[in-house]
Amino acid sequence: MDFIQLGIGRWLHIASGVMWIGLLYYFNFVQVPALAEAAKDNTGAGITKHVAPRALFWFRWAAVATWLFGAMLLGAGFFKAFFFMDRAFYAIGVGAWLGTIMIFNVWVLIWPNQKKILGMVQATDAEKARARRVAFLASRTNTMLSIPMLFFMAAAGHQGIFFG
Amino acid sequence: MKNPLDSLWGTVISGLVLTLILYQIVNFALR
C-alpha cells in the first residue's frame, strides 16, 4: 500500500509537477517575451493559434494532477499539513498552501482570462485588455510563488537538513 | 512605484525574498 501511495504517488506528483511548472516557466520565460517581440512585426499569430491553447491545456490539467497526487501523498497527514497541526508537517504545509494558491490562480484567474484573450469566449477589446493584465499578473504571481513552493517541497522530506 | 512582477528579474527576486521570509518563519516555529 505504501508503494502505491508514497512511491507511485510521489513519482506521479513530481512528473505532473514538472509538466505544470515547466509550462509555467515556458509561458513566463519564453512565450510572453516572444509574443512581445512578435507584436512588433505581426508574426505571433501562429503561437497564439497553435501553441498557446495546447500549452494551456496541459498546463491546467497538469496542475490538477499535481495537486491530487500531492493530496494522495499526504493521505492521513492532509489536515496536519494544511492546518500545521504537527511539526513534522510544517515545511510541507507551507509548500502545500503555496501550491493550492497557485492552482487557484490557474483555474480562477489565468484560464478564464486566457479564454477571452484567445477568443474562445466573446469579449470586447476593453475586456480583452483587462483579461490580458489579470492573466499576466496571475501567471507572474505563480512564477514568484513557485520559488518558495519548490524550496518547501524539497525541504519537506529533509527538515533536519533544511532547518537544523 | 513599478510592479516588480512586470519584469522577470523582479519576479525571481520577489520569489527569493519570499522564500527567505517563509524560511525564517518556519525555522522560528520549529525551534
N, CA and C atoms of all chains as a GROMACS GRO file, in nm:
protein
  585
    1MET      N    1   0.084  -0.121   0.000
    1MET     CA    2   0.000   0.000   0.000
    1MET      C    3   0.087   0.126   0.000
    2ASP      N    4   0.194   0.125   0.084
    2ASP     CA    5   0.288   0.239   0.087
    2ASP      C    6   0.351   0.259  -0.049
    3PHE      N    7   0.376   0.147  -0.121
    3PHE     CA    8   0.440   0.158  -0.252
    3PHE      C    9   0.351   0.240  -0.346
    4ILE      N   10   0.220   0.213  -0.343
    4ILE     CA   11   0.127   0.285  -0.430
    4ILE      C   12   0.116   0.431  -0.385
    5GLN      N   13   0.084   0.452  -0.255
    5GLN     CA   14   0.058   0.588  -0.207
    5GLN      C   15   0.185   0.675  -0.204
    6LEU      N   16   0.289   0.622  -0.139
    6LEU     CA   17   0.410   0.705  -0.118
    6LEU      C   18   0.514   0.692  -0.230
    7GLY      N   19   0.514   0.577  -0.298
    7GLY     CA   20   0.611   0.557  -0.406
    7GLY      C   21   0.558   0.605  -0.540
    8ILE      N   22   0.457   0.536  -0.590
    8ILE     CA   23   0.397   0.574  -0.720
    8ILE      C   24   0.337   0.714  -0.710
    9GLY      N   25   0.274   0.745  -0.597
    9GLY     CA   26   0.213   0.877  -0.578
    9GLY      C   27   0.317   0.988  -0.587
   10ARG      N   28   0.435   0.968  -0.526
   10ARG     CA   29   0.541   1.070  -0.529
   10ARG      C   30   0.593   1.088  -0.672
   11TRP      N   31   0.612   0.973  -0.739
   11TRP     CA   32   0.661   0.974  -0.877
   11TRP      C   33   0.567   1.056  -0.966
   12LEU      N   34   0.437   1.028  -0.958
   12LEU     CA   35   0.340   1.096  -1.042
   12LEU      C   36   0.322   1.242  -1.001
   13HIS      N   37   0.336   1.270  -0.871
   13HIS     CA   38   0.329   1.409  -0.821
   13HIS      C   39   0.443   1.491  -0.882
   14ILE      N   40   0.563   1.433  -0.882
   14ILE     CA   41   0.679   1.504  -0.938
   14ILE      C   42   0.665   1.518  -1.090
   15ALA      N   43   0.624   1.408  -1.157
   15ALA     CA   44   0.613   1.412  -1.304
   15ALA      C   45   0.511   1.517  -1.349
   16SER      N   46   0.393   1.516  -1.286
   16SER     CA   47   0.292   1.615  -1.327
   16SER      C   48   0.334   1.755  -1.284
   17GLY      N   49   0.405   1.766  -1.171
   17GLY     CA   50   0.455   1.896  -1.125
   17GLY      C   51   0.558   1.953  -1.222
   18VAL      N   52   0.642   1.866  -1.277
   18VAL     CA   53   0.741   1.911  -1.376
   18VAL      C   54   0.668   1.970  -1.498
   19MET      N   55   0.560   1.899  -1.540
   19MET     CA   56   0.486   1.950  -1.656
   19MET      C   57   0.419   2.084  -1.624
   20TRP      N   58   0.358   2.093  -1.505
   20TRP     CA   59   0.289   2.217  -1.466
   20TRP      C   60   0.387   2.335  -1.457
   21ILE      N   61   0.488   2.318  -1.375
   21ILE     CA   62   0.580   2.430  -1.352
   21ILE      C   63   0.668   2.454  -1.476
   22GLY      N   64   0.697   2.346  -1.549
   22GLY     CA   65   0.773   2.362  -1.674
   22GLY      C   66   0.697   2.451  -1.773
   23LEU      N   67   0.566   2.425  -1.787
   23LEU     CA   68   0.487   2.508  -1.878
   23LEU      C   69   0.468   2.650  -1.823
   24LEU      N   70   0.458   2.661  -1.690
   24LEU     CA   71   0.450   2.796  -1.628
   24LEU      C   72   0.575   2.876  -1.664
   25TYR      N   73   0.691   2.812  -1.652
   25TYR     CA   74   0.817   2.880  -1.686
   25TYR      C   75   0.826   2.907  -1.836
   26TYR      N   76   0.772   2.813  -1.917
   26TYR     CA   77   0.768   2.836  -2.061
   26TYR      C   78   0.689   2.964  -2.092
   27PHE      N   79   0.571   2.976  -2.030
   27PHE     CA   80   0.489   3.096  -2.055
   27PHE      C   81   0.566   3.222  -2.017
   28ASN      N   82   0.624   3.222  -1.896
   28ASN     CA   83   0.685   3.344  -1.843
   28ASN      C   84   0.821   3.377  -1.902
   29PHE      N   85   0.903   3.274  -1.923
   29PHE     CA   86   1.040   3.299  -1.970
   29PHE      C   87   1.052   3.296  -2.122
   30VAL      N   88   0.955   3.230  -2.191
   30VAL     CA   89   0.967   3.216  -2.336
   30VAL      C   90   0.851   3.283  -2.411
   31GLN      N   91   0.727   3.237  -2.383
   31GLN     CA   92   0.616   3.280  -2.469
   31GLN      C   93   0.582   3.429  -2.457
   32VAL      N   94   0.575   3.481  -2.333
   32VAL     CA   95   0.539   3.622  -2.315
   32VAL      C   96   0.643   3.715  -2.381
   33PRO      N   97   0.774   3.695  -2.356
   33PRO     CA   98   0.871   3.780  -2.427
   33PRO      C   99   0.867   3.759  -2.578
   34ALA      N  100   0.844   3.634  -2.622
   34ALA     CA  101   0.839   3.606  -2.767
   34ALA      C  102   0.722   3.678  -2.832
   35LEU      N  103   0.604   3.677  -2.766
   35LEU     CA  104   0.488   3.745  -2.823
   35LEU      C  105   0.507   3.897  -2.825
   36ALA      N  106   0.579   3.949  -2.725
   36ALA     CA  107   0.607   4.093  -2.723
   36ALA      C  108   0.694   4.131  -2.843
   37GLU      N  109   0.793   4.046  -2.874
   37GLU     CA  110   0.879   4.068  -2.992
   37GLU      C  111   0.796   4.055  -3.120
   38ALA      N  112   0.713   3.949  -3.123
   38ALA     CA  113   0.635   3.919  -3.244
   38ALA      C  114   0.534   4.028  -3.274
   39ALA      N  115   0.488   4.099  -3.169
   39ALA     CA  116   0.389   4.206  -3.190
   39ALA      C  117   0.446   4.319  -3.276
   40LYS      N  118   0.579   4.332  -3.273
   40LYS     CA  119   0.643   4.440  -3.350
   40LYS      C  120   0.631   4.418  -3.501
   41ASP      N  121   0.633   4.290  -3.544
   41ASP     CA  122   0.621   4.266  -3.689
   41ASP      C  123   0.505   4.172  -3.723
   42ASN      N  124   0.408   4.166  -3.629
   42ASN     CA  125   0.286   4.087  -3.653
   42ASN      C  126   0.312   3.941  -3.691
   43THR      N  127   0.400   3.872  -3.619
   43THR     CA  128   0.429   3.733  -3.653
   43THR      C  129   0.389   3.636  -3.541
   44GLY      N  130   0.308   3.684  -3.447
   44GLY     CA  131   0.275   3.600  -3.331
   44GLY      C  132   0.150   3.514  -3.347
   45ALA      N  133   0.082   3.525  -3.461
   45ALA     CA  134  -0.046   3.454  -3.478
   45ALA      C  135  -0.033   3.303  -3.461
   46GLY      N  136   0.076   3.246  -3.512
   46GLY     CA  137   0.095   3.101  -3.503
   46GLY      C  138   0.106   3.055  -3.359
   47ILE      N  139   0.177   3.132  -3.278
   47ILE     CA  140   0.192   3.098  -3.136
   47ILE      C  141   0.056   3.103  -3.069
   48THR      N  142  -0.017   3.211  -3.092
   48THR     CA  143  -0.148   3.229  -3.028
   48THR      C  144  -0.247   3.122  -3.072
   49LYS      N  145  -0.241   3.086  -3.201
   49LYS     CA  146  -0.339   2.992  -3.254
   49LYS      C  147  -0.303   2.846  -3.224
   50HIS      N  148  -0.177   2.809  -3.244
   50HIS     CA  149  -0.142   2.667  -3.237
   50HIS      C  150  -0.070   2.626  -3.109
   51VAL      N  151   0.011   2.714  -3.053
   51VAL     CA  152   0.092   2.674  -2.937
   51VAL      C  153   0.021   2.701  -2.804
   52ALA      N  154  -0.024   2.825  -2.786
   52ALA     CA  155  -0.081   2.865  -2.656
   52ALA      C  156  -0.198   2.777  -2.610
   53PRO      N  157  -0.296   2.745  -2.696
   53PRO     CA  158  -0.407   2.662  -2.648
   53PRO      C  159  -0.362   2.522  -2.602
   54ARG      N  160  -0.266   2.463  -2.676
   54ARG     CA  161  -0.216   2.331  -2.636
   54ARG      C  162  -0.138   2.340  -2.506
   55ALA      N  163  -0.052   2.440  -2.496
   55ALA     CA  164   0.027   2.457  -2.374
   55ALA      C  165  -0.066   2.481  -2.254
   56LEU      N  166  -0.171   2.561  -2.275
   56LEU     CA  167  -0.265   2.589  -2.165
   56LEU      C  168  -0.343   2.465  -2.124
   57PHE      N  169  -0.375   2.379  -2.222
   57PHE     CA  170  -0.447   2.254  -2.189
   57PHE      C  171  -0.365   2.168  -2.094
   58TRP      N  172  -0.240   2.141  -2.134
   58TRP     CA  173  -0.154   2.057  -2.050
   58TRP      C  174  -0.120   2.127  -1.919
   59PHE      N  175  -0.104   2.257  -1.922
   59PHE     CA  176  -0.071   2.337  -1.803
   59PHE      C  177  -0.179   2.323  -1.696
   60ARG      N  178  -0.306   2.347  -1.734
   60ARG     CA  179  -0.410   2.350  -1.631
   60ARG      C  180  -0.445   2.211  -1.579
   61TRP      N  181  -0.436   2.107  -1.668
   61TRP     CA  182  -0.468   1.972  -1.621
   61TRP      C  183  -0.350   1.911  -1.545
   62ALA      N  184  -0.228   1.951  -1.580
   62ALA     CA  185  -0.112   1.906  -1.501
   62ALA      C  186  -0.120   1.965  -1.361
   63ALA      N  187  -0.174   2.088  -1.350
   63ALA     CA  188  -0.191   2.150  -1.217
   63ALA      C  189  -0.286   2.066  -1.132
   64VAL      N  190  -0.396   2.021  -1.194
   64VAL     CA  191  -0.493   1.938  -1.121
   64VAL      C  192  -0.428   1.806  -1.078
   65ALA      N  193  -0.358   1.742  -1.171
   65ALA     CA  194  -0.293   1.614  -1.140
   65ALA      C  195  -0.190   1.631  -1.029
   66THR      N  196  -0.113   1.739  -1.034
   66THR     CA  197  -0.010   1.762  -0.932
   66THR      C  198  -0.075   1.776  -0.795
   67TRP      N  199  -0.181   1.856  -0.788
   67TRP     CA  200  -0.248   1.880  -0.659
   67TRP      C  201  -0.308   1.748  -0.606
   68LEU      N  202  -0.374   1.673  -0.695
   68LEU     CA  203  -0.439   1.549  -0.650
   68LEU      C  204  -0.337   1.445  -0.604
   69PHE      N  205  -0.227   1.430  -0.679
   69PHE     CA  206  -0.124   1.334  -0.636
   69PHE      C  207  -0.057   1.383  -0.508
   70GLY      N  208  -0.048   1.514  -0.491
   70GLY     CA  209   0.006   1.568  -0.366
   70GLY      C  210  -0.085   1.534  -0.249
   71ALA      N  211  -0.215   1.549  -0.270
   71ALA     CA  212  -0.312   1.516  -0.165
   71ALA      C  213  -0.306   1.366  -0.133
   72MET      N  214  -0.288   1.285  -0.239
   72MET     CA  215  -0.277   1.140  -0.220
   72MET      C  216  -0.153   1.106  -0.136
   73LEU      N  217  -0.043   1.178  -0.165
   73LEU     CA  218   0.082   1.157  -0.090
   73LEU      C  219   0.064   1.193   0.057
   74LEU      N  220  -0.005   1.303   0.083
   74LEU     CA  221  -0.026   1.346   0.222
   74LEU      C  222  -0.115   1.246   0.295
   75GLY      N  223  -0.215   1.195   0.226
   75GLY     CA  224  -0.303   1.095   0.285
   75GLY      C  225  -0.360   1.142   0.418
   76ALA      N  226  -0.338   1.063   0.522
   76ALA     CA  227  -0.391   1.095   0.655
   76ALA      C  228  -0.329   1.222   0.712
   77GLY      N  229  -0.216   1.263   0.656
   77GLY     CA  230  -0.150   1.384   0.705
   77GLY      C  231  -0.200   1.512   0.640
   78PHE      N  232  -0.303   1.500   0.555
   78PHE     CA  233  -0.354   1.615   0.480
   78PHE      C  234  -0.389   1.733   0.572
   79PHE      N  235  -0.467   1.708   0.675
   79PHE     CA  236  -0.510   1.818   0.764
   79PHE      C  237  -0.396   1.863   0.854
   80LYS      N  238  -0.308   1.769   0.890
   80LYS     CA  239  -0.190   1.806   0.971
   80LYS      C  240  -0.105   1.906   0.896
   81ALA      N  241  -0.093   1.886   0.763
   81ALA     CA  242  -0.012   1.976   0.681
   81ALA      C  243  -0.081   2.111   0.663
   82PHE      N  244  -0.207   2.108   0.620
   82PHE     CA  245  -0.275   2.234   0.587
   82PHE      C  246  -0.305   2.318   0.710
   83PHE      N  247  -0.319   2.255   0.828
   83PHE     CA  248  -0.350   2.332   0.949
   83PHE      C  249  -0.233   2.334   1.046
   84PHE      N  250  -0.116   2.292   0.999
   84PHE     CA  251   0.008   2.299   1.080
   84PHE      C  252  -0.012   2.237   1.218
   85MET      N  253  -0.069   2.116   1.218
   85MET     CA  254  -0.101   2.050   1.345
   85MET      C  255   0.014   1.967   1.398
   86ASP      N  256   0.118   1.946   1.318
   86ASP     CA  257   0.228   1.859   1.358
   86ASP      C  258   0.358   1.920   1.303
   87ARG      N  259   0.458   1.935   1.389
   87ARG     CA  260   0.584   2.000   1.348
   87ARG      C  261   0.647   1.932   1.226
   88ALA      N  262   0.631   1.800   1.216
   88ALA     CA  263   0.690   1.727   1.103
   88ALA      C  264   0.627   1.769   0.970
   89PHE      N  265   0.512   1.835   0.975
   89PHE     CA  266   0.440   1.873   0.853
   89PHE      C  267   0.449   2.023   0.825
   90TYR      N  268   0.531   2.096   0.900
   90TYR     CA  269   0.538   2.242   0.880
   90TYR      C  270   0.588   2.278   0.739
   91ALA      N  271   0.698   2.218   0.697
   91ALA     CA  272   0.755   2.253   0.565
   91ALA      C  273   0.659   2.215   0.453
   92ILE      N  274   0.606   2.092   0.457
   92ILE     CA  275   0.515   2.052   0.350
   92ILE      C  276   0.386   2.131   0.358
   93GLY      N  277   0.349   2.175   0.478
   93GLY     CA  278   0.229   2.258   0.493
   93GLY      C  279   0.243   2.389   0.416
   94VAL      N  280   0.359   2.454   0.429
   94VAL     CA  281   0.383   2.579   0.356
   94VAL      C  282   0.382   2.551   0.205
   95GLY      N  283   0.452   2.444   0.164
   95GLY     CA  284   0.456   2.408   0.021
   95GLY      C  285   0.316   2.378  -0.033
   96ALA      N  286   0.236   2.305   0.047
   96ALA     CA  287   0.101   2.268   0.004
   96ALA      C  288   0.011   2.392  -0.009
   97TRP      N  289   0.024   2.486   0.085
   97TRP     CA  290  -0.055   2.608   0.075
   97TRP      C  291  -0.016   2.690  -0.048
   98LEU      N  292   0.114   2.700  -0.073
   98LEU     CA  293   0.160   2.776  -0.191
   98LEU      C  294   0.108   2.711  -0.319
   99GLY      N  295   0.116   2.577  -0.326
   99GLY     CA  296   0.067   2.505  -0.443
   99GLY      C  297  -0.083   2.523  -0.460
  100THR      N  298  -0.155   2.528  -0.348
  100THR     CA  299  -0.301   2.544  -0.354
  100THR      C  300  -0.338   2.685  -0.403
  101ILE      N  301  -0.265   2.786  -0.355
  101ILE     CA  302  -0.288   2.923  -0.405
  101ILE      C  303  -0.261   2.926  -0.555
  102MET      N  304  -0.156   2.855  -0.597
  102MET     CA  305  -0.119   2.854  -0.739
  102MET      C  306  -0.224   2.787  -0.826
  103ILE      N  307  -0.282   2.676  -0.779
  103ILE     CA  308  -0.384   2.610  -0.863
  103ILE      C  309  -0.511   2.696  -0.867
  104PHE      N  310  -0.538   2.768  -0.758
  104PHE     CA  311  -0.649   2.863  -0.758
  104PHE      C  312  -0.625   2.968  -0.868
  105ASN      N  313  -0.505   3.023  -0.871
  105ASN     CA  314  -0.473   3.123  -0.973
  105ASN      C  315  -0.489   3.068  -1.115
  106VAL      N  316  -0.448   2.941  -1.134
  106VAL     CA  317  -0.460   2.880  -1.267
  106VAL      C  318  -0.605   2.875  -1.312
  107TRP      N  319  -0.692   2.821  -1.226
  107TRP     CA  320  -0.830   2.793  -1.268
  107TRP      C  321  -0.924   2.912  -1.254
  108VAL      N  322  -0.894   3.004  -1.161
  108VAL     CA  323  -0.986   3.116  -1.137
  108VAL      C  324  -0.940   3.244  -1.207
  109LEU      N  325  -0.810   3.264  -1.220
  109LEU     CA  326  -0.761   3.389  -1.280
  109LEU      C  327  -0.699   3.370  -1.419
  110ILE      N  328  -0.614   3.268  -1.436
  110ILE     CA  329  -0.543   3.255  -1.563
  110ILE      C  330  -0.634   3.199  -1.674
  111TRP      N  331  -0.692   3.082  -1.652
  111TRP     CA  332  -0.767   3.014  -1.758
  111TRP      C  333  -0.890   3.093  -1.806
  112PRO      N  334  -0.978   3.142  -1.717
  112PRO     CA  335  -1.095   3.217  -1.767
  112PRO      C  336  -1.052   3.342  -1.847
  113ASN      N  337  -0.944   3.407  -1.806
  113ASN     CA  338  -0.898   3.526  -1.880
  113ASN      C  339  -0.828   3.490  -2.010
  114GLN      N  340  -0.757   3.377  -2.010
  114GLN     CA  341  -0.693   3.332  -2.135
  114GLN      C  342  -0.798   3.298  -2.240
  115LYS      N  343  -0.914   3.245  -2.197
  115LYS     CA  344  -1.020   3.212  -2.292
  115LYS      C  345  -1.067   3.338  -2.364
  116LYS      N  346  -1.072   3.451  -2.290
  116LYS     CA  347  -1.109   3.579  -2.354
  116LYS      C  348  -1.000   3.625  -2.449
  117ILE      N  349  -0.874   3.615  -2.405
  117ILE     CA  350  -0.760   3.662  -2.486
  117ILE      C  351  -0.752   3.584  -2.617
  118LEU      N  352  -0.772   3.450  -2.609
  118LEU     CA  353  -0.756   3.364  -2.726
  118LEU      C  354  -0.882   3.357  -2.813
  119GLY      N  355  -0.987   3.429  -2.769
  119GLY     CA  356  -1.110   3.433  -2.850
  119GLY      C  357  -1.198   3.312  -2.834
  120MET      N  358  -1.177   3.233  -2.725
  120MET     CA  359  -1.262   3.115  -2.704
  120MET      C  360  -1.398   3.156  -2.646
  121VAL      N  361  -1.401   3.272  -2.582
  121VAL     CA  362  -1.529   3.331  -2.538
  121VAL      C  363  -1.533   3.476  -2.586
  122GLN      N  364  -1.656   3.525  -2.604
  122GLN     CA  365  -1.674   3.662  -2.654
  122GLN      C  366  -1.623   3.764  -2.552
  123ALA      N  367  -1.552   3.865  -2.600
  123ALA     CA  368  -1.508   3.974  -2.512
  123ALA      C  369  -1.480   4.098  -2.596
  124THR      N  370  -1.511   4.214  -2.538
  124THR     CA  371  -1.481   4.340  -2.608
  124THR      C  372  -1.330   4.364  -2.600
  125ASP      N  373  -1.281   4.463  -2.675
  125ASP     CA  374  -1.137   4.494  -2.671
  125ASP      C  375  -1.094   4.537  -2.531
  126ALA      N  376  -1.183   4.614  -2.464
  126ALA     CA  377  -1.150   4.660  -2.327
  126ALA      C  378  -1.143   4.541  -2.231
  127GLU      N  379  -1.236   4.448  -2.247
  127GLU     CA  380  -1.236   4.327  -2.162
  127GLU      C  381  -1.112   4.242  -2.189
  128LYS      N  382  -1.073   4.236  -2.317
  128LYS     CA  383  -0.953   4.158  -2.353
  128LYS      C  384  -0.828   4.221  -2.293
  129ALA      N  385  -0.822   4.353  -2.297
  129ALA     CA  386  -0.704   4.423  -2.242
  129ALA      C  387  -0.694   4.397  -2.092
  130ARG      N  388  -0.809   4.403  -2.023
  130ARG     CA  389  -0.810   4.378  -1.879
  130ARG      C  390  -0.776   4.231  -1.850
  131ALA      N  391  -0.832   4.140  -1.932
  131ALA     CA  392  -0.805   3.997  -1.915
  131ALA      C  393  -0.656   3.968  -1.931
  132ARG      N  394  -0.594   4.038  -2.027
  132ARG     CA  395  -0.451   4.018  -2.054
  132ARG      C  396  -0.368   4.056  -1.931
  133ARG      N  397  -0.405   4.167  -1.867
  133ARG     CA  398  -0.332   4.216  -1.750
  133ARG      C  399  -0.351   4.122  -1.630
  134VAL      N  400  -0.475   4.079  -1.608
  134VAL     CA  401  -0.504   3.991  -1.493
  134VAL      C  402  -0.433   3.857  -1.511
  135ALA      N  403  -0.444   3.799  -1.632
  135ALA     CA  404  -0.380   3.669  -1.658
  135ALA      C  405  -0.228   3.681  -1.645
  136PHE      N  406  -0.174   3.791  -1.695
  136PHE     CA  407  -0.028   3.812  -1.686
  136PHE      C  408   0.017   3.819  -1.541
  137LEU      N  409  -0.053   3.901  -1.461
  137LEU     CA  410  -0.010   3.917  -1.321
  137LEU      C  411  -0.030   3.789  -1.240
  138ALA      N  412  -0.137   3.714  -1.270
  138ALA     CA  413  -0.159   3.588  -1.200
  138ALA      C  414  -0.049   3.488  -1.236
  139SER      N  415  -0.009   3.488  -1.363
  139SER     CA  416   0.097   3.398  -1.408
  139SER      C  417   0.231   3.436  -1.345
  140ARG      N  418   0.258   3.566  -1.340
  140ARG     CA  419   0.382   3.613  -1.276
  140ARG      C  420   0.380   3.584  -1.125
  141THR      N  421   0.262   3.598  -1.063
  141THR     CA  422   0.250   3.567  -0.920
  141THR      C  423   0.283   3.420  -0.898
  142ASN      N  424   0.231   3.333  -0.986
  142ASN     CA  425   0.261   3.191  -0.972
  142ASN      C  426   0.410   3.161  -0.991
  143THR      N  427   0.473   3.233  -1.084
  143THR     CA  428   0.617   3.214  -1.104
  143THR      C  429   0.692   3.252  -0.976
  144MET      N  430   0.652   3.364  -0.916
  144MET     CA  431   0.713   3.408  -0.791
  144MET      C  432   0.688   3.304  -0.680
  145LEU      N  433   0.563   3.258  -0.666
  145LEU     CA  434   0.530   3.162  -0.560
  145LEU      C  435   0.597   3.026  -0.582
  146SER      N  436   0.626   2.994  -0.708
  146SER     CA  437   0.686   2.862  -0.736
  146SER      C  438   0.824   2.851  -0.671
  147ILE      N  439   0.891   2.965  -0.650
  147ILE     CA  440   1.028   2.960  -0.594
  147ILE      C  441   1.026   2.911  -0.448
  148PRO      N  442   0.947   2.975  -0.358
  148PRO     CA  443   0.938   2.917  -0.223
  148PRO      C  444   0.864   2.782  -0.222
  149MET      N  445   0.766   2.763  -0.312
  149MET     CA  446   0.693   2.636  -0.314
  149MET      C  447   0.790   2.520  -0.338
  150LEU      N  448   0.879   2.534  -0.438
  150LEU     CA  449   0.975   2.427  -0.468
  150LEU      C  450   1.074   2.409  -0.354
  151PHE      N  451   1.111   2.521  -0.288
  151PHE     CA  452   1.202   2.512  -0.174
  151PHE      C  453   1.139   2.427  -0.063
  152PHE      N  454   1.013   2.456  -0.032
  152PHE     CA  455   0.949   2.384   0.079
  152PHE      C  456   0.912   2.240   0.041
  153MET      N  457   0.886   2.216  -0.087
  153MET     CA  458   0.864   2.077  -0.131
  153MET      C  459   0.994   1.997  -0.114
  154ALA      N  460   1.106   2.060  -0.152
  154ALA     CA  461   1.235   1.993  -0.138
  154ALA      C  462   1.269   1.973   0.010
  155ALA      N  463   1.231   2.071   0.092
  155ALA     CA  464   1.264   2.065   0.235
  155ALA      C  465   1.177   1.964   0.310
  156ALA      N  466   1.059   1.934   0.254
  156ALA     CA  467   0.960   1.856   0.328
  156ALA      C  468   1.012   1.721   0.380
  157GLY      N  469   1.084   1.651   0.294
  157GLY     CA  470   1.132   1.520   0.336
  157GLY      C  471   1.266   1.526   0.409
  158HIS      N  472   1.318   1.647   0.424
  158HIS     CA  473   1.453   1.664   0.480
  158HIS      C  474   1.456   1.780   0.579
  159GLN      N  475   1.358   1.787   0.666
  159GLN     CA  476   1.351   1.902   0.759
  159GLN      C  477   1.476   1.916   0.845
  160GLY      N  478   1.538   1.802   0.876
  160GLY     CA  479   1.658   1.805   0.959
  160GLY      C  480   1.772   1.880   0.890
  161ILE      N  481   1.785   1.860   0.759
  161ILE     CA  482   1.891   1.926   0.683
  161ILE      C  483   1.857   2.075   0.664
  162PHE      N  484   1.733   2.102   0.628
  162PHE     CA  485   1.695   2.239   0.594
  162PHE      C  486   1.677   2.328   0.717
  163PHE      N  487   1.636   2.270   0.829
  163PHE     CA  488   1.605   2.354   0.946
  163PHE      C  489   1.688   2.316   1.069
  164GLY      N  490   1.791   2.236   1.050
  164GLY     CA  491   1.884   2.207   1.158
  164GLY      C  492   1.829   2.126   1.273
  165MET      N  493   0.512   5.355  -0.791
  165MET     CA  494   0.616   5.252  -0.786
  165MET      C  495   0.587   5.143  -0.889
  166LYS      N  496   0.690   5.097  -0.954
  166LYS     CA  497   0.673   4.995  -1.057
  166LYS      C  498   0.645   4.858  -0.993
  167ASN      N  499   0.556   4.782  -1.054
  167ASN     CA  500   0.526   4.648  -1.003
  167ASN      C  501   0.643   4.554  -1.036
  168PRO      N  502   0.705   4.492  -0.934
  168PRO     CA  503   0.820   4.405  -0.963
  168PRO      C  504   0.784   4.286  -1.052
  169LEU      N  505   0.656   4.248  -1.053
  169LEU     CA  506   0.614   4.134  -1.134
  169LEU      C  507   0.610   4.167  -1.284
  170ASP      N  508   0.626   4.295  -1.318
  170ASP     CA  509   0.630   4.332  -1.460
  170ASP      C  510   0.760   4.290  -1.527
  171SER      N  511   0.864   4.265  -1.445
  171SER     CA  512   0.989   4.216  -1.505
  171SER      C  513   1.021   4.077  -1.453
  172LEU      N  514   1.092   4.001  -1.536
  172LEU     CA  515   1.127   3.864  -1.494
  172LEU      C  516   1.221   3.865  -1.375
  173TRP      N  517   1.318   3.955  -1.377
  173TRP     CA  518   1.412   3.962  -1.264
  173TRP      C  519   1.340   4.004  -1.136
  174GLY      N  520   1.248   4.098  -1.149
  174GLY     CA  521   1.169   4.141  -1.032
  174GLY      C  522   1.090   4.026  -0.974
  175THR      N  523   1.037   3.941  -1.063
  175THR     CA  524   0.959   3.824  -1.020
  175THR      C  525   1.048   3.725  -0.946
  176VAL      N  526   1.164   3.697  -1.003
  176VAL     CA  527   1.256   3.599  -0.943
  176VAL      C  528   1.307   3.651  -0.808
  177ILE      N  529   1.345   3.778  -0.803
  177ILE     CA  530   1.396   3.834  -0.677
  177ILE      C  531   1.285   3.835  -0.571
  178SER      N  532   1.161   3.870  -0.611
  178SER     CA  533   1.048   3.866  -0.517
  178SER      C  534   1.030   3.725  -0.462
  179GLY      N  535   1.043   3.626  -0.549
  179GLY     CA  536   1.031   3.486  -0.505
  179GLY      C  537   1.139   3.447  -0.407
  180LEU      N  538   1.261   3.494  -0.432
  180LEU     CA  539   1.373   3.462  -0.341
  180LEU      C  540   1.353   3.530  -0.205
  181VAL      N  541   1.305   3.654  -0.208
  181VAL     CA  542   1.280   3.727  -0.082
  181VAL      C  543   1.169   3.656  -0.003
  182LEU      N  544   1.063   3.618  -0.074
  182LEU     CA  545   0.952   3.547  -0.008
  182LEU      C  546   1.001   3.415   0.052
  183THR      N  547   1.089   3.346  -0.020
  183THR     CA  548   1.145   3.220   0.031
  183THR      C  549   1.220   3.244   0.162
  184LEU      N  550   1.299   3.351   0.164
  184LEU     CA  551   1.377   3.384   0.284
  184LEU      C  552   1.285   3.415   0.402
  185ILE      N  553   1.181   3.493   0.376
  185ILE     CA  554   1.086   3.530   0.484
  185ILE      C  555   1.016   3.405   0.538
  186LEU      N  556   0.964   3.321   0.447
  186LEU     CA  557   0.893   3.200   0.491
  186LEU      C  558   0.987   3.104   0.561
  187TYR      N  559   1.112   3.097   0.513
  187TYR     CA  560   1.211   3.010   0.578
  187TYR      C  561   1.233   3.054   0.722
  188GLN      N  562   1.248   3.185   0.743
  188GLN     CA  563   1.270   3.236   0.879
  188GLN      C  564   1.151   3.204   0.969
  189ILE      N  565   1.031   3.218   0.916
  189ILE     CA  566   0.909   3.190   0.995
  189ILE      C  567   0.904   3.043   1.037
  190VAL      N  568   0.927   2.953   0.939
  190VAL     CA  569   0.921   2.809   0.969
  190VAL      C  570   1.035   2.771   1.062
  191ASN      N  571   1.152   2.827   1.038
  191ASN     CA  572   1.268   2.799   1.123
  191ASN      C  573   1.239   2.840   1.267
  192PHE      N  574   1.180   2.957   1.284
  192PHE     CA  575   1.144   3.008   1.418
  192PHE      C  576   1.040   2.915   1.482
  193ALA      N  577   0.940   2.873   1.405
  193ALA     CA  578   0.834   2.787   1.457
  193ALA      C  579   0.886   2.650   1.499
  194LEU      N  580   0.994   2.605   1.435
  194LEU     CA  581   1.049   2.472   1.465
  194LEU      C  582   1.151   2.474   1.579
  195ARG      N  583   1.183   2.591   1.632
  195ARG     CA  584   1.281   2.599   1.741
  195ARG      C  585   1.223   2.548   1.871
   0.00000   0.00000   0.00000
